[in-house]
Amino acid sequence: MASNQNFVDFIVDQIDNAGQIRTLKMFGEYGIYADDKIFGLICDNKLFIKPTEAGRAFIGEVTEAPAYPGAKMSFLIENQLEDSEWLSELVRLTASELPEPKKKRKKKNKE
């Protein structure tokens, strides 16, 4: 079951002051980015955040699950989705620990 746009919009609206938040539709679901760093996925109307040490310390008792079959384990965020301040802080902490996105190389034109 794919995520619906209303849920995706709700999650984006909940994340405040954590950088420029955007989503990218991929394989029927959504990647979610803060300042061009992918920090999580929205799949089946559930929010999955990449695991980091800072995120683990902030959350405390973590629930982990794969976003889709065969995926790496992620933090499954369920009960705090309504808490914009909490969710924004988790995204800030997570994004700060993730590496910068790799620069895309420009394709050379074949002549």
Number of C-alpha atoms within 10 A of each C-alpha: 8 12 15 15 12 9 15 21 12 12 22 17 11 17 23 18 14 20 16 13 19 17 20 13 11 9 9 11 22 23 19 23 21 21 14 15 21 22 22 24 25 24 21 16 18 16 22 24 24 19 20 18 11 15 21 16 12 15 16 8 8 15 14 16 16 14 22 12 7 7 9 12 16 20 21 21 17 11 7 11 17 12 11 17 15 16 20 19 17 21 24 19 19 25 26 16 15 14 9 12 10 7 6 6 6 6 6 6 5 4 3
